[in-house]
Amino acid sequence: LRQCLVTRSGRLLGIITKKDVLRHMAQMANQDPESIMFN
C-alpha cells in the first residue's frame, strides 16, 4: 500500500503516502525525518 485516501463524512480531505507516515513517525520519536531511509 503506497497511498491512502483520507475522507471525512464522505468528502475527500487528501491523500497520504507511505513516506508521509514514516516522516510523521520520525517526528513523533524526535528524530530528523530526513535521516530515515525510504524503501
C-alpha positions as CSV (number, residue, x, y, z in Angstrom):
1,L,0.0,0.0,0.0
2,R,1.6,3.2,-1.1
3,Q,-1.2,5.8,-0.8
4,C,-4.3,6.1,1.3
5,L,-7.3,8.4,0.7
6,V,-8.4,10.4,3.7
7,T,-12.1,11.2,4.0
8,R,-14.5,12.7,6.5
9,S,-18.2,12.3,6.1
10,G,-17.7,11.0,2.5
11,R,-15.7,14.0,1.4
12,L,-12.1,13.6,0.3
13,L,-9.7,15.5,2.5
14,G,-6.4,14.4,1.0
15,I,-4.0,11.6,0.2
16,I,-1.3,10.4,2.5
17,T,1.7,8.2,1.3
18,K,4.0,5.7,3.0
19,K,6.6,8.4,3.2
20,D,4.2,10.8,4.9
21,V,3.6,8.1,7.6
22,L,7.3,7.4,8.1
23,R,8.1,11.1,8.3
24,H,5.4,11.6,10.9
25,M,6.6,8.6,13.0
26,A,10.1,10.1,12.9
27,Q,8.8,13.4,14.1
28,M,6.9,11.8,17.0
29,A,10.1,10.0,18.0
30,N,12.1,13.3,17.9
31,Q,14.3,12.1,15.0
32,D,15.3,14.0,11.9
33,P,12.7,13.0,9.3
34,E,15.2,13.3,6.5
35,S,17.5,10.7,8.1
36,I,15.1,7.9,7.5
37,M,15.7,5.6,4.6
38,F,12.6,5.2,2.4
39,N,12.4,1.9,0.6
